[in-house]
Amino acid sequence: MNLTLDKGLSVKVVRTKRRKTASIQIIKGEVQAICPEQLSDSRVEAIIQKRTSWIRQKLREQSQVVIPKPKEYVSGESFAYLGRNYRLKILREDNHGVKLKGGYFEVGVSKESNVHDALVEWYKNHALTRLKNKTKRYSKIMDVSPNLISVRDYKSRWGSCSPKGEITYNWRIIMAPHHIVDYVVVHELGHLKHLNHSRAYWQLVQREIPYYDSCRKWLRAHAGELIV
């Protein structure tokens, strides 16, 4: 069943026996209302009408999401680091490694197939160093003390703070501009005082990053660009 609301908003209604309540999902620009099988058409339409503003907002946000092209790992290709783009320069040499030099990522490899792994290693190492420094600085400002700082490869989050005070960052965040990285650091440090996303938590974040909402929007729109 499909419903077309005002101004051409189309919603696909999916009924299932496994649901007791209705929910709305937006996947790649398609709006779906997942509903219990017994829910009446009029009730489904009322639920969707009530969420129309939210649906349109999410559709606008998704339309702004940048979909990057897959990396080819060839000389001249662009890679980001702390908000700046650097061109890739592949050097065929035995002295393996990555250097940021003169506006270029110089990567020394014996085989071009090793370029990706070399870049990932470089990013992880520099991410850990930079994030530790930023975390240390904001820890003093916010009067908190994380027990451990590390980086890892998350698929759908930029950081994590455990009840033990251990903070883990997605190393890919180091490709974002400085102010975005700062927001992620403050976001995780805030959980050392509030292990939730309560009003008090967001007030804490806002004290250090008044523009935090624009950072969240930037990450939603540009997350796909932060790839190696």
Phi and psi in degrees as GROMACS dihedral restraints (atoms count N, CA, C in turn):
[ dihedral_restraints ]
;  ai    aj    ak    al  type     phi  dphi    fc
    3     4     5     6     1  -120.2    20    10
    4     5     6     7     1   137.7    20    10
    6     7     8     9     1  -113.2    20    10
    7     8     9    10     1   135.0    20    10
    9    10    11    12     1  -114.2    20    10
   10    11    12    13     1   114.5    20    10
   12    13    14    15     1   -94.8    20    10
   13    14    15    16     1  -167.7    20    10
   15    16    17    18     1   -61.2    20    10
   16    17    18    19     1   149.2    20    10
   18    19    20    21     1    57.9    20    10
   19    20    21    22     1    32.0    20    10
   21    22    23    24     1    74.6    20    10
   22    23    24    25     1    17.4    20    10
   24    25    26    27     1   -75.0    20    10
   25    26    27    28     1   116.0    20    10
   27    28    29    30     1  -103.6    20    10
   28    29    30    31     1   133.4    20    10
   30    31    32    33     1  -129.0    20    10
   31    32    33    34     1   127.4    20    10
   33    34    35    36     1   -88.8    20    10
   34    35    36    37     1   123.8    20    10
   36    37    38    39     1   -98.4    20    10
   37    38    39    40     1   121.5    20    10
   39    40    41    42     1  -114.1    20    10
   40    41    42    43     1   120.8    20    10
   42    43    44    45     1  -101.3    20    10
   43    44    45    46     1   142.4    20    10
   45    46    47    48     1  -148.7    20    10
   46    47    48    49     1   147.2    20    10
   48    49    50    51     1   -75.4    20    10
   49    50    51    52     1   -17.4    20    10
   51    52    53    54     1   -83.9    20    10
   52    53    54    55     1    -5.1    20    10
   54    55    56    57     1  -105.9    20    10
   55    56    57    58     1   138.3    20    10
   57    58    59    60     1  -103.9    20    10
   58    59    60    61     1   -20.4    20    10
   60    61    62    63     1  -131.7    20    10
   61    62    63    64     1   161.0    20    10
   63    64    65    66     1   -91.1    20    10
   64    65    66    67     1   148.2    20    10
   66    67    68    69     1  -143.3    20    10
   67    68    69    70     1   157.3    20    10
   69    70    71    72     1  -118.0    20    10
   70    71    72    73     1   130.7    20    10
   72    73    74    75     1  -123.2    20    10
   73    74    75    76     1   145.3    20    10
   75    76    77    78     1  -125.8    20    10
   76    77    78    79     1   111.7    20    10
   78    79    80    81     1  -124.1    20    10
   79    80    81    82     1   115.2    20    10
   81    82    83    84     1    51.6    20    10
   82    83    84    85     1    43.6    20    10
   84    85    86    87     1    84.9    20    10
   85    86    87    88     1    -4.6    20    10
   87    88    89    90     1   -99.6    20    10
   88    89    90    91     1   128.7    20    10
   90    91    92    93     1   -95.3    20    10
   91    92    93    94     1   127.0    20    10
   93    94    95    96     1  -125.7    20    10
   94    95    96    97     1   135.6    20    10
   96    97    98    99     1  -107.8    20    10
   97    98    99   100     1   111.9    20    10
   99   100   101   102     1   -93.0    20    10
  100   101   102   103     1   115.4    20    10
  102   103   104   105     1  -128.4    20    10
  103   104   105   106     1   153.6    20    10
  105   106   107   108     1   -61.4    20    10
  106   107   108   109     1   148.1    20    10
  108   109   110   111     1   -60.2    20    10
  109   110   111   112     1   -35.2    20    10
  111   112   113   114     1   -86.2    20    10
  112   113   114   115     1    -4.5    20    10
  114   115   116   117     1   -68.5    20    10
  115   116   117   118     1   130.7    20    10
  117   118   119   120     1   -69.5    20    10
  118   119   120   121     1   156.1    20    10
  120   121   122   123     1   -60.4    20    10
  121   122   123   124     1   -40.1    20    10
  123   124   125   126     1   -65.8    20    10
  124   125   126   127     1   -37.1    20    10
  126   127   128   129     1   -69.1    20    10
  127   128   129   130     1   -39.6    20    10
  129   130   131   132     1   -61.3    20    10
  130   131   132   133     1   -45.7    20    10
  132   133   134   135     1   -63.3    20    10
  133   134   135   136     1   -38.2    20    10
  135   136   137   138     1   -64.2    20    10
  136   137   138   139     1   -40.4    20    10
  138   139   140   141     1   -63.6    20    10
  139   140   141   142     1   -43.9    20    10
  141   142   143   144     1   -66.0    20    10
  142   143   144   145     1   -42.6    20    10
  144   145   146   147     1   -59.1    20    10
  145   146   147   148     1   -39.4    20    10
  147   148   149   150     1   -65.1    20    10
  148   149   150   151     1   -30.0    20    10
  150   151   152   153     1   -99.4    20    10
  151   152   153   154     1    11.0    20    10
  153   154   155   156     1   -57.3    20    10
  154   155   156   157     1   -45.7    20    10
  156   157   158   159     1   -60.9    20    10
  157   158   159   160     1   -43.6    20    10
  159   160   161   162     1   -62.8    20    10
  160   161   162   163     1   -42.3    20    10
  162   163   164   165     1   -61.1    20    10
  163   164   165   166     1   -46.7    20    10
  165   166   167   168     1   -64.1    20    10
  166   167   168   169     1   -37.8    20    10
  168   169   170   171     1   -62.8    20    10
  169   170   171   172     1   -44.8    20    10
  171   172   173   174     1   -65.7    20    10
  172   173   174   175     1   -37.0    20    10
  174   175   176   177     1   -65.2    20    10
  175   176   177   178     1   -39.2    20    10
  177   178   179   180     1   -63.0    20    10
  178   179   180   181     1   -43.8    20    10
  180   181   182   183     1   -62.4    20    10
  181   182   183   184     1   -43.7    20    10
  183   184   185   186     1   -66.2    20    10
  184   185   186   187     1   -32.5    20    10
  186   187   188   189     1   -68.2    20    10
  187   188   189   190     1   -20.1    20    10
  189   190   191   192     1   -91.8    20    10
  190   191   192   193     1    -6.6    20    10
  192   193   194   195     1   -68.5    20    10
  193   194   195   196     1   130.3    20    10
  195   196   197   198     1   -83.6    20    10
  196   197   198   199     1   125.8    20    10
  198   199   200   201     1  -104.1    20    10
  199   200   201   202     1   106.4    20    10
  201   202   203   204     1   -79.7    20    10
  202   203   204   205     1   159.4    20    10
  204   205   206   207     1   -80.8    20    10
  205   206   207   208     1   148.0    20    10
  207   208   209   210     1   -59.1    20    10
  208   209   210   211     1   142.8    20    10
  210   211   212   213     1   -70.6    20    10
  211   212   213   214     1   145.8    20    10
  213   214   215   216     1  -110.0    20    10
  214   215   216   217     1   -15.0    20    10
  216   217   218   219     1    59.3    20    10
  217   218   219   220     1    52.5    20    10
  219   220   221   222     1  -122.9    20    10
  220   221   222   223     1   153.3    20    10
  222   223   224   225     1   -55.9    20    10
  223   224   225   226     1   136.1    20    10
  225   226   227   228     1    98.7    20    10
  226   227   228   229     1   -15.2    20    10
  228   229   230   231     1   -71.3    20    10
  229   230   231   232     1   150.4    20    10
  231   232   233   234     1   -99.6    20    10
  232   233   234   235     1   137.0    20    10
  234   235   236   237     1  -132.9    20    10
  235   236   237   238     1   139.5    20    10
  237   238   239   240     1   -93.3    20    10
  238   239   240   241     1   148.5    20    10
  240   241   242   243     1  -150.2    20    10
  241   242   243   244     1   117.0    20    10
  243   244   245   246     1    51.1    20    10
  244   245   246   247     1    43.1    20    10
  246   247   248   249     1    86.6    20    10
  247   248   249   250     1    -5.8    20    10
  249   250   251   252     1  -109.9    20    10
  250   251   252   253     1   147.1    20    10
  252   253   254   255     1   -97.3    20    10
  253   254   255   256     1   136.5    20    10
  255   256   257   258     1  -126.2    20    10
  256   257   258   259     1   140.2    20    10
  258   259   260   261     1   -81.2    20    10
  259   260   261   262     1   146.2    20    10
  261   262   263   264     1   -86.4    20    10
  262   263   264   265     1   132.7    20    10
  264   265   266   267     1  -126.5    20    10
  265   266   267   268     1   110.1    20    10
  267   268   269   270     1   -89.6    20    10
  268   269   270   271     1   125.1    20    10
  270   271   272   273     1  -112.3    20    10
  271   272   273   274     1   123.2    20    10
  273   274   275   276     1   -82.2    20    10
  274   275   276   277     1   100.0    20    10
  276   277   278   279     1  -155.7    20    10
  277   278   279   280     1   162.0    20    10
  279   280   281   282     1   -78.6    20    10
  280   281   282   283     1   -20.9    20    10
  282   283   284   285     1   -80.1    20    10
  283   284   285   286     1    83.0    20    10
  285   286   287   288     1   -69.1    20    10
  286   287   288   289     1   152.6    20    10
  288   289   290   291     1   144.0    20    10
  289   290   291   292     1   174.5    20    10
  291   292   293   294     1  -124.6    20    10
  292   293   294   295     1   134.9    20    10
  294   295   296   297     1  -130.7    20    10
  295   296   297   298     1   139.9    20    10
  297   298   299   300     1   -95.9    20    10
  298   299   300   301     1   107.6    20    10
  300   301   302   303     1  -143.6    20    10
  301   302   303   304     1   121.9    20    10
  303   304   305   306     1    57.3    20    10
  304   305   306   307     1    38.5    20    10
  306   307   308   309     1    81.1    20    10
  307   308   309   310     1    10.6    20    10
  309   310   311   312     1  -127.0    20    10
  310   311   312   313     1   149.8    20    10
  312   313   314   315     1   -90.3    20    10
  313   314   315   316     1   105.5    20    10
  315   316   317   318     1   -91.8    20    10
  316   317   318   319     1   119.9    20    10
  318   319   320   321     1  -118.9    20    10
  319   320   321   322     1   116.1    20    10
  321   322   323   324     1   -94.9    20    10
  322   323   324   325     1   115.4    20    10
  324   325   326   327     1  -142.0    20    10
  325   326   327   328     1   154.6    20    10
  327   328   329   330     1   -86.2    20    10
  328   329   330   331     1   -25.7    20    10
  330   331   332   333     1  -131.5    20    10
  331   332   333   334     1   136.6    20    10
  333   334   335   336     1   -63.4    20    10
  334   335   336   337     1   -23.4    20    10
  336   337   338   339     1   -67.3    20    10
  337   338   339   340     1   -13.5    20    10
  339   340   341   342     1   -90.9    20    10
  340   341   342   343     1    -3.4    20    10
  342   343   344   345     1   -61.1    20    10
  343   344   345   346     1   -46.3    20    10
  345   346   347   348     1   -57.4    20    10
  346   347   348   349     1   -49.7    20    10
  348   349   350   351     1   -63.3    20    10
  349   350   351   352     1   -38.4    20    10
  351   352   353   354     1   -64.6    20    10
  352   353   354   355     1   -42.0    20    10
  354   355   356   357     1   -66.4    20    10
  355   356   357   358     1   -43.7    20    10
  357   358   359   360     1   -60.0    20    10
  358   359   360   361     1   -43.3    20    10
  360   361   362   363     1   -61.6    20    10
  361   362   363   364     1   -42.7    20    10
  363   364   365   366     1   -62.3    20    10
  364   365   366   367     1   -47.7    20    10
  366   367   368   369     1   -60.9    20    10
  367   368   369   370     1   -44.3    20    10
  369   370   371   372     1   -61.9    20    10
  370   371   372   373     1   -44.1    20    10
  372   373   374   375     1   -63.5    20    10
  373   374   375   376     1   -45.0    20    10
  375   376   377   378     1   -72.9    20    10
  376   377   378   379     1   -32.6    20    10
  378   379   380   381     1   -62.3    20    10
  379   380   381   382     1   -45.0    20    10
  381   382   383   384     1   -61.8    20    10
  382   383   384   385     1   -44.3    20    10
  384   385   386   387     1   -63.5    20    10
  385   386   387   388     1   -49.9    20    10
  387   388   389   390     1   -64.5    20    10
  388   389   390   391     1   -44.4    20    10
  390   391   392   393     1   -68.3    20    10
  391   392   393   394     1   -35.2    20    10
  393   394   395   396     1   -62.7    20    10
  394   395   396   397     1   -43.1    20    10
  396   397   398   399     1   -64.6    20    10
  397   398   399   400     1   -44.8    20    10
  399   400   401   402     1   -66.2    20    10
  400   401   402   403     1   -39.8    20    10
  402   403   404   405     1   -64.4    20    10
  403   404   405   406     1   -40.8    20    10
  405   406   407   408     1   -62.5    20    10
  406   407   408   409     1   -42.7    20    10
  408   409   410   411     1   -65.7    20    10
  409   410   411   412     1   -47.9    20    10
  411   412   413   414     1   -73.9    20    10
  412   413   414   415     1   -25.0    20    10
  414   415   416   417     1   -61.6    20    10
  415   416   417   418     1   -40.4    20    10
  417   418   419   420     1   -66.5    20    10
  418   419   420   421     1   -41.4    20    10
  420   421   422   423     1   -65.7    20    10
  421   422   423   424     1   -40.7    20    10
  423   424   425   426     1   -92.1    20    10
  424   425   426   427     1    -3.1    20    10
  426   427   428   429     1    58.3    20    10
  427   428   429   430     1    52.9    20    10
  429   430   431   432     1  -132.3    20    10
  430   431   432   433     1   163.5    20    10
  432   433   434   435     1  -139.9    20    10
  433   434   435   436     1    95.1    20    10
  435   436   437   438     1   -67.2    20    10
  436   437   438   439     1   146.5    20    10
  438   439   440   441     1   -86.2    20    10
  439   440   441   442     1   -25.5    20    10
  441   442   443   444     1  -154.3    20    10
  442   443   444   445     1   141.5    20    10
  444   445   446   447     1  -127.6    20    10
  445   446   447   448     1   126.5    20    10
  447   448   449   450     1  -147.0    20    10
  448   449   450   451     1   171.1    20    10
  450   451   452   453     1  -125.7    20    10
  451   452   453   454     1   152.6    20    10
  453   454   455   456     1  -154.2    20    10
  454   455   456   457     1  -179.4    20    10
  456   457   458   459     1  -102.9    20    10
  457   458   459   460     1    92.2    20    10
  459   460   461   462     1   -89.2    20    10
  460   461   462   463     1   150.0    20    10
  462   463   464   465     1   -91.4    20    10
  463   464   465   466     1   -34.4    20    10
  465   466   467   468     1  -138.0    20    10
  466   467   468   469     1    23.2    20    10
  468   469   470   471     1  -147.4    20    10
  469   470   471   472     1   159.2    20    10
  471   472   473   474     1  -102.3    20    10
  472   473   474   475     1   -10.8    20    10
  474   475   476   477     1  -174.7    20    10
  475   476   477   478     1   171.5    20    10
  477   478   479   480     1  -152.9    20    10
  478   479   480   481     1   142.3    20    10
  480   481   482   483     1  -128.0    20    10
  481   482   483   484     1   120.3    20    10
  483   484   485   486     1   -87.7    20    10
  484   485   486   487     1   162.0    20    10
  486   487   488   489     1   -59.3    20    10
  487   488   489   490     1   -20.3    20    10
  489   490   491   492     1   -83.6    20    10
  490   491   492   493     1     0.8    20    10
  492   493   494   495     1    83.3    20    10
  493   494   495   496     1    21.1    20    10
  495   496   497   498     1   -96.9    20    10
  496   497   498   499     1   121.1    20    10
  498   499   500   501     1  -105.8    20    10
  499   500   501   502     1   129.6    20    10
  501   502   503   504     1  -124.8    20    10
  502   503   504   505     1   130.3    20    10
  504   505   506   507     1  -109.3    20    10
  505   506   507   508     1   151.3    20    10
  507   508   509   510     1   -76.0    20    10
  508   509   510   511     1   119.1    20    10
  510   511   512   513     1   -60.9    20    10
  511   512   513   514     1   -22.0    20    10
  513   514   515   516     1   -67.2    20    10
  514   515   516   517     1   -18.9    20    10
  516   517   518   519     1   -62.9    20    10
  517   518   519   520     1   -20.0    20    10
  519   520   521   522     1   -68.7    20    10
  520   521   522   523     1   -11.0    20    10
  522   523   524   525     1   -81.0    20    10
  523   524   525   526     1   -17.9    20    10
  525   526   527   528     1   -78.0    20    10
  526   527   528   529     1   163.6    20    10
  528   529   530   531     1   -60.6    20    10
  529   530   531   532     1   158.3    20    10
  531   532   533   534     1   -52.1    20    10
  532   533   534   535     1   -45.9    20    10
  534   535   536   537     1   -67.3    20    10
  535   536   537   538     1   -27.1    20    10
  537   538   539   540     1   -72.9    20    10
  538   539   540   541     1   -41.6    20    10
  540   541   542   543     1   -62.2    20    10
  541   542   543   544     1   -42.0    20    10
  543   544   545   546     1   -59.0    20    10
  544   545   546   547     1   -42.6    20    10
  546   547   548   549     1   -59.6    20    10
  547   548   549   550     1   -45.4    20    10
  549   550   551   552     1   -62.4    20    10
  550   551   552   553     1   -40.6    20    10
  552   553   554   555     1   -62.2    20    10
  553   554   555   556     1   -48.4    20    10
  555   556   557   558     1   -63.9    20    10
  556   557   558   559     1   -38.1    20    10
  558   559   560   561     1   -56.5    20    10
  559   560   561   562     1   -47.1    20    10
  561   562   563   564     1   -73.6    20    10
  562   563   564   565     1   -38.9    20    10
  564   565   566   567     1   -64.2    20    10
  565   566   567   568     1   -31.7    20    10
  567   568   569   570     1   -60.6    20    10
  568   569   570   571     1   -28.0    20    10
  570   571   572   573     1   -74.3    20    10
  571   572   573   574     1   -10.6    20    10
  573   574   575   576     1   -72.0    20    10
  574   575   576   577     1   -19.7    20    10
  576   577   578   579     1  -105.0    20    10
  577   578   579   580     1   -29.9    20    10
  579   580   581   582     1  -137.2    20    10
  580   581   582   583     1   106.5    20    10
  582   583   584   585     1   -83.4    20    10
  583   584   585   586     1    53.7    20    10
  585   586   587   588     1  -163.8    20    10
  586   587   588   589     1  -174.3    20    10
  588   589   590   591     1  -119.4    20    10
  589   590   591   592     1    48.4    20    10
  591   592   593   594     1   -73.8    20    10
  592   593   594   595     1   173.7    20    10
  594   595   596   597     1   -60.3    20    10
  595   596   597   598     1   -41.0    20    10
  597   598   599   600     1   -62.3    20    10
  598   599   600   601     1   -37.1    20    10
  600   601   602   603     1   -62.6    20    10
  601   602   603   604     1   -50.2    20    10
  603   604   605   606     1   -66.9    20    10
  604   605   606   607     1   -30.2    20    10
  606   607   608   609     1   -65.0    20    10
  607   608   609   610     1   -37.7    20    10
  609   610   611   612     1   -63.7    20    10
  610   611   612   613     1   -46.5    20    10
  612   613   614   615     1   -61.9    20    10
  613   614   615   616     1   -42.3    20    10
  615   616   617   618     1   -64.5    20    10
  616   617   618   619     1   -30.4    20    10
  618   619   620   621     1   -61.9    20    10
  619   620   621   622     1   -34.9    20    10
  621   622   623   624     1   -95.0    20    10
  622   623   624   625     1   -33.7    20    10
  624   625   626   627     1  -127.7    20    10
  625   626   627   628     1    82.3    20    10
  627   628   629   630     1   -58.9    20    10
  628   629   630   631     1   -26.0    20    10
  630   631   632   633     1   -97.3    20    10
  631   632   633   634     1    26.1    20    10
  633   634   635   636     1   -59.1    20    10
  634   635   636   637     1   -32.2    20    10
  636   637   638   639     1   -66.3    20    10
  637   638   639   640     1   -36.4    20    10
  639   640   641   642     1   -68.6    20    10
  640   641   642   643     1   -30.6    20    10
  642   643   644   645     1   -66.3    20    10
  643   644   645   646     1   -41.8    20    10
  645   646   647   648     1   -62.2    20    10
  646   647   648   649     1   -43.4    20    10
  648   649   650   651     1   -65.6    20    10
  649   650   651   652     1   -39.2    20    10
  651   652   653   654     1   -61.8    20    10
  652   653   654   655     1   -43.5    20    10
  654   655   656   657     1   -64.9    20    10
  655   656   657   658     1   -39.2    20    10
  657   658   659   660     1   -63.9    20    10
  658   659   660   661     1   -38.2    20    10
  660   661   662   663     1   -79.1    20    10
  661   662   663   664     1   -34.2    20    10
  663   664   665   666     1  -113.7    20    10
  664   665   666   667     1     5.3    20    10
  666   667   668   669     1   -54.3    20    10
  667   668   669   670     1   -38.2    20    10
  669   670   671   672     1   -66.8    20    10
  670   671   672   673     1   -16.8    20    10
  672   673   674   675     1   -81.6    20    10
  673   674   675   676     1   -20.8    20    10
  675   676   677   678     1   -85.1    20    10
  676   677   678   679     1    70.9    20    10
  678   679   680   681     1  -132.9    20    10
  679   680   681   682     1   155.6    20    10
